[in-house]
Amino acid sequence: MAETLLTVRPGPAERLRRYLRLTKPRVNTLIVFCAVIGMFLAAPGMVPLQALGRAGADGEERFGHWR
């Protein structure tokens, strides 16, 4: 006789935990931090704050593209 598998949908806490494990926020934070430090080291003088804002907006656009 065939076995029937019942799947239980995970609760909100478990879904959030799985999402965070999938996105690896610590690794992504390190990547962004290294990119910003590299931008500061590559530019002579102070990096304009508008450049940082544009970089963040570009990242949000790209992230929105993959949703």
N, CA, C and O atoms as CSV, one atom per row, in Angstrom:
chain,resi,resn,atom,element,x,y,z
A,1,MET,N,N,0.836,-1.169,0.000
A,1,MET,CA,C,0.000,0.000,0.000
A,1,MET,C,C,0.891,1.246,0.000
A,1,MET,O,O,1.898,1.288,0.706
A,2,ALA,N,N,0.534,2.222,-0.762
A,2,ALA,CA,C,1.329,3.444,-0.887
A,2,ALA,C,C,1.214,4.287,0.380
A,2,ALA,O,O,0.152,4.398,0.992
A,3,GLU,N,N,2.359,4.879,0.748
A,3,GLU,CA,C,2.363,5.755,1.919
A,3,GLU,C,C,1.922,7.153,1.514
A,3,GLU,O,O,2.274,7.641,0.440
A,4,THR,N,N,1.169,7.776,2.362
A,4,THR,CA,C,0.743,9.150,2.132
A,4,THR,C,C,1.590,10.065,3.008
A,4,THR,O,O,1.678,9.876,4.221
A,5,LEU,N,N,2.210,11.056,2.380
A,5,LEU,CA,C,3.024,12.003,3.120
A,5,LEU,C,C,2.220,13.273,3.352
A,5,LEU,O,O,1.701,13.873,2.411
A,6,LEU,N,N,2.124,13.666,4.586
A,6,LEU,CA,C,1.455,14.910,4.921
A,6,LEU,C,C,2.517,15.962,5.197
A,6,LEU,O,O,3.427,15.749,5.999
A,7,THR,N,N,2.394,17.078,4.536
A,7,THR,CA,C,3.353,18.153,4.777
A,7,THR,C,C,2.665,19.243,5.588
A,7,THR,O,O,1.531,19.631,5.308
A,8,VAL,N,N,3.359,19.711,6.568
A,8,VAL,CA,C,2.847,20.786,7.406
A,8,VAL,C,C,3.544,22.061,6.992
A,8,VAL,O,O,4.772,22.116,6.915
A,9,ARG,N,N,2.767,23.072,6.730
A,9,ARG,CA,C,3.332,24.348,6.318
A,9,ARG,C,C,4.002,25.003,7.529
A,9,ARG,O,O,3.396,25.103,8.596
A,10,PRO,N,N,5.263,25.454,7.360
A,10,PRO,CA,C,5.965,26.044,8.508
A,10,PRO,C,C,5.342,27.372,8.919
A,10,PRO,O,O,4.777,28.095,8.098
A,11,GLY,N,N,5.457,27.671,10.197
A,11,GLY,CA,C,4.934,28.921,10.728
A,11,GLY,C,C,5.788,30.109,10.313
A,11,GLY,O,O,6.833,29.934,9.687
A,12,PRO,N,N,5.354,31.313,10.656
A,12,PRO,CA,C,6.083,32.523,10.248
A,12,PRO,C,C,7.513,32.567,10.782
A,12,PRO,O,O,8.418,33.003,10.071
A,13,ALA,N,N,7.728,32.131,12.001
A,13,ALA,CA,C,9.085,32.173,12.567
A,13,ALA,C,C,10.022,31.240,11.794
A,13,ALA,O,O,11.157,31.602,11.486
A,14,GLU,N,N,9.537,30.050,11.490
A,14,GLU,CA,C,10.360,29.093,10.737
A,14,GLU,C,C,10.605,29.589,9.311
A,14,GLU,O,O,11.694,29.395,8.772
A,15,ARG,N,N,9.624,30.213,8.705
A,15,ARG,CA,C,9.795,30.753,7.348
A,15,ARG,C,C,10.838,31.867,7.343
A,15,ARG,O,O,11.668,31.943,6.438
A,16,LEU,N,N,10.791,32.741,8.369
A,16,LEU,CA,C,11.775,33.812,8.462
A,16,LEU,C,C,13.171,33.230,8.674
A,16,LEU,O,O,14.136,33.694,8.066
A,17,ARG,N,N,13.280,32.232,9.522
A,17,ARG,CA,C,14.567,31.582,9.775
A,17,ARG,C,C,15.118,30.962,8.487
A,17,ARG,O,O,16.313,31.073,8.211
A,18,ARG,N,N,14.270,30.322,7.711
A,18,ARG,CA,C,14.709,29.727,6.445
A,18,ARG,C,C,15.137,30.801,5.441
A,18,ARG,O,O,16.129,30.639,4.730
A,19,TYR,N,N,14.375,31.901,5.395
A,19,TYR,CA,C,14.702,32.992,4.482
A,19,TYR,C,C,16.061,33.591,4.823
A,19,TYR,O,O,16.876,33.834,3.932
A,20,LEU,N,N,16.308,33.829,6.111
A,20,LEU,CA,C,17.592,34.394,6.522
A,20,LEU,C,C,18.740,33.435,6.245
A,20,LEU,O,O,19.830,33.861,5.864
A,21,ARG,N,N,18.504,32.165,6.431
A,21,ARG,CA,C,19.540,31.175,6.126
A,21,ARG,C,C,19.832,31.172,4.623
A,21,ARG,O,O,20.980,31.005,4.212
A,22,LEU,N,N,18.808,31.354,3.817
A,22,LEU,CA,C,18.970,31.354,2.364
A,22,LEU,C,C,19.719,32.589,1.874
A,22,LEU,O,O,20.574,32.483,0.995
A,23,THR,N,N,19.410,33.755,2.431
A,23,THR,CA,C,20.004,34.998,1.929
A,23,THR,C,C,21.378,35.292,2.504
A,23,THR,O,O,22.097,36.139,1.972
A,24,LYS,N,N,21.761,34.610,3.583
A,24,LYS,CA,C,23.083,34.777,4.199
A,24,LYS,C,C,23.408,36.259,4.423
A,24,LYS,O,O,24.317,36.791,3.786
A,25,PRO,N,N,22.678,36.930,5.320
A,25,PRO,CA,C,22.869,38.376,5.492
A,25,PRO,C,C,24.269,38.755,5.973
A,25,PRO,O,O,24.750,39.833,5.624
A,26,ARG,N,N,24.937,37.916,6.755
A,26,ARG,CA,C,26.281,38.267,7.218
A,26,ARG,C,C,27.261,38.303,6.051
A,26,ARG,O,O,28.130,39.173,5.992
A,27,VAL,N,N,27.123,37.366,5.129
A,27,VAL,CA,C,28.016,37.339,3.961
A,27,VAL,C,C,27.733,38.541,3.066
A,27,VAL,O,O,28.664,39.184,2.581
A,28,ASN,N,N,26.462,38.847,2.844
A,28,ASN,CA,C,26.109,39.987,1.998
A,28,ASN,C,C,26.569,41.298,2.618
A,28,ASN,O,O,27.013,42.195,1.901
A,29,THR,N,N,26.473,41.426,3.936
A,29,THR,CA,C,26.949,42.633,4.602
A,29,THR,C,C,28.455,42.778,4.423
A,29,THR,O,O,28.946,43.880,4.178
A,30,LEU,N,N,29.180,41.695,4.542
A,30,LEU,CA,C,30.628,41.744,4.348
A,30,LEU,C,C,30.979,42.143,2.918
A,30,LEU,O,O,31.924,42.903,2.705
A,31,ILE,N,N,30.241,41.650,1.952
A,31,ILE,CA,C,30.485,42.001,0.546
A,31,ILE,C,C,30.279,43.500,0.324
A,31,ILE,O,O,31.111,44.160,-0.298
A,32,VAL,N,N,29.170,44.031,0.834
A,32,VAL,CA,C,28.885,45.456,0.662
A,32,VAL,C,C,29.921,46.294,1.404
A,32,VAL,O,O,30.385,47.305,0.876
A,33,PHE,N,N,30.290,45.894,2.615
A,33,PHE,CA,C,31.293,46.626,3.392
A,33,PHE,C,C,32.612,46.685,2.626
A,33,PHE,O,O,33.222,47.751,2.535
A,34,CYS,N,N,33.056,45.570,2.081
A,34,CYS,CA,C,34.319,45.543,1.322
A,34,CYS,C,C,34.233,46.409,0.076
A,34,CYS,O,O,35.211,47.064,-0.287
A,35,ALA,N,N,33.088,46.425,-0.582
A,35,ALA,CA,C,32.921,47.258,-1.776
A,35,ALA,C,C,32.998,48.742,-1.418
A,35,ALA,O,O,33.624,49.521,-2.137
A,36,VAL,N,N,32.374,49.131,-0.328
A,36,VAL,CA,C,32.406,50.540,0.088
A,36,VAL,C,C,33.824,50.936,0.495
A,36,VAL,O,O,34.285,52.018,0.131
A,37,ILE,N,N,34.518,50.087,1.237
A,37,ILE,CA,C,35.906,50.383,1.619
A,37,ILE,C,C,36.777,50.511,0.371
A,37,ILE,O,O,37.614,51.410,0.291
A,38,GLY,N,N,36.588,49.629,-0.593
A,38,GLY,CA,C,37.337,49.724,-1.846
A,38,GLY,C,C,37.054,51.019,-2.581
A,38,GLY,O,O,37.954,51.603,-3.183
A,39,MET,N,N,35.809,51.473,-2.538
A,39,MET,CA,C,35.461,52.729,-3.201
A,39,MET,C,C,36.154,53.902,-2.497
A,39,MET,O,O,36.644,54.825,-3.148
A,40,PHE,N,N,36.189,53.854,-1.165
A,40,PHE,CA,C,36.878,54.917,-0.429
A,40,PHE,C,C,38.381,54.911,-0.720
A,40,PHE,O,O,38.984,55.975,-0.855
A,41,LEU,N,N,38.985,53.745,-0.816
A,41,LEU,CA,C,40.422,53.665,-1.060
A,41,LEU,C,C,40.789,54.030,-2.500
A,41,LEU,O,O,41.888,54.528,-2.746
A,42,ALA,N,N,39.897,53.794,-3.440
A,42,ALA,CA,C,40.203,54.048,-4.849
A,42,ALA,C,C,40.063,55.519,-5.223
A,42,ALA,O,O,40.731,55.988,-6.144
A,43,ALA,N,N,39.205,56.247,-4.521
A,43,ALA,CA,C,38.956,57.644,-4.881
A,43,ALA,C,C,39.909,58.562,-4.122
A,43,ALA,O,O,40.114,58.398,-2.920
A,44,PRO,N,N,40.489,59.530,-4.831
A,44,PRO,CA,C,41.313,60.503,-4.115
A,44,PRO,C,C,40.406,61.442,-3.322
A,44,PRO,O,O,39.424,61.953,-3.859
A,45,GLY,N,N,40.719,61.665,-2.079
A,45,GLY,CA,C,39.883,62.542,-1.257
A,45,GLY,C,C,38.668,61.791,-0.740
A,45,GLY,O,O,38.690,60.568,-0.599
A,46,MET,N,N,37.618,62.531,-0.462
A,46,MET,CA,C,36.392,61.967,0.103
A,46,MET,C,C,35.441,61.536,-1.013
A,46,MET,O,O,35.280,62.240,-2.009
A,47,VAL,N,N,34.826,60.395,-0.838
A,47,VAL,CA,C,33.830,59.914,-1.801
A,47,VAL,C,C,32.549,60.715,-1.593
A,47,VAL,O,O,32.075,60.827,-0.463
A,48,PRO,N,N,31.974,61.279,-2.671
A,48,PRO,CA,C,30.721,62.026,-2.507
A,48,PRO,C,C,29.603,61.108,-1.981
A,48,PRO,O,O,29.474,59.963,-2.415
A,49,LEU,N,N,28.820,61.617,-1.065
A,49,LEU,CA,C,27.737,60.813,-0.495
A,49,LEU,C,C,26.684,60.453,-1.550
A,49,LEU,O,O,25.997,59.441,-1.414
A,50,GLN,N,N,26.555,61.265,-2.588
A,50,GLN,CA,C,25.608,60.936,-3.655
A,50,GLN,C,C,26.006,59.643,-4.361
A,50,GLN,O,O,25.146,58.887,-4.815
A,51,ALA,N,N,27.306,59.392,-4.451
A,51,ALA,CA,C,27.770,58.154,-5.090
A,51,ALA,C,C,27.340,56.944,-4.276
A,51,ALA,O,O,26.938,55.921,-4.831
A,52,LEU,N,N,27.429,57.066,-2.953
A,52,LEU,CA,C,26.984,55.958,-2.108
A,52,LEU,C,C,25.481,55.745,-2.244
A,52,LEU,O,O,25.012,54.608,-2.296
A,53,GLY,N,N,24.734,56.832,-2.299
A,53,GLY,CA,C,23.281,56.730,-2.468
A,53,GLY,C,C,22.908,56.095,-3.793
A,53,GLY,O,O,21.992,55.276,-3.862
A,54,ARG,N,N,23.625,56.477,-4.854
A,54,ARG,CA,C,23.354,55.883,-6.174
A,54,ARG,C,C,23.666,54.407,-6.179
A,54,ARG,O,O,22.930,53.620,-6.773
A,55,ALA,N,N,24.758,54.014,-5.519
A,55,ALA,CA,C,25.129,52.597,-5.478
A,55,ALA,C,C,24.040,51.797,-4.766
A,55,ALA,O,O,23.695,50.698,-5.200
A,56,GLY,N,N,23.500,52.339,-3.683
A,56,GLY,CA,C,22.421,51.655,-2.969
A,56,GLY,C,C,21.162,51.559,-3.799
A,56,GLY,O,O,20.480,50.534,-3.788
A,57,ALA,N,N,20.847,52.632,-4.525
A,57,ALA,CA,C,19.640,52.618,-5.364
A,57,ALA,C,C,19.793,51.622,-6.504
A,57,ALA,O,O,18.836,50.931,-6.855
A,58,ASP,N,N,20.993,51.539,-7.088
A,58,ASP,CA,C,21.218,50.567,-8.161
A,58,ASP,C,C,21.041,49.148,-7.641
A,58,ASP,O,O,20.452,48.302,-8.313
A,59,GLY,N,N,21.551,48.891,-6.447
A,59,GLY,CA,C,21.401,47.562,-5.854
A,59,GLY,C,C,19.952,47.216,-5.605
A,59,GLY,O,O,19.541,46.075,-5.819
A,60,GLU,N,N,19.166,48.190,-5.154
A,60,GLU,CA,C,17.749,47.939,-4.923
A,60,GLU,C,C,17.037,47.642,-6.235
A,60,GLU,O,O,16.165,46.775,-6.287
A,61,GLU,N,N,17.406,48.360,-7.304
A,61,GLU,CA,C,16.783,48.099,-8.609
A,61,GLU,C,C,17.097,46.693,-9.082
A,61,GLU,O,O,16.215,45.987,-9.572
A,62,ARG,N,N,18.344,46.285,-8.939
A,62,ARG,CA,C,18.723,44.950,-9.396
A,62,ARG,C,C,18.037,43.880,-8.562
A,62,ARG,O,O,17.603,42.857,-9.092
A,63,PHE,N,N,17.939,44.115,-7.255
A,63,PHE,CA,C,17.272,43.142,-6.399
A,63,PHE,C,C,15.790,43.049,-6.781
A,63,PHE,O,O,15.220,41.958,-6.813
A,64,GLY,N,N,15.174,44.197,-7.070
A,64,GLY,CA,C,13.764,44.206,-7.452
A,64,GLY,C,C,13.523,43.476,-8.778
A,64,GLY,O,O,12.449,42.925,-9.017
A,65,HIS,N,N,14.547,43.488,-9.626
A,65,HIS,CA,C,14.419,42.825,-10.932
A,65,HIS,C,C,14.252,41.305,-10.769
A,65,HIS,O,O,13.568,40.670,-11.572
A,66,TRP,N,N,14.865,40.728,-9.751
A,66,TRP,CA,C,14.847,39.272,-9.585
A,66,TRP,C,C,13.708,38.779,-8.725
A,66,TRP,O,O,13.606,37.573,-8.502
A,67,ARG,N,N,12.855,39.640,-8.237
A,67,ARG,CA,C,11.729,39.194,-7.409
A,67,ARG,C,C,10.693,38.492,-8.215
A,67,ARG,O,O,9.680,38.054,-7.671
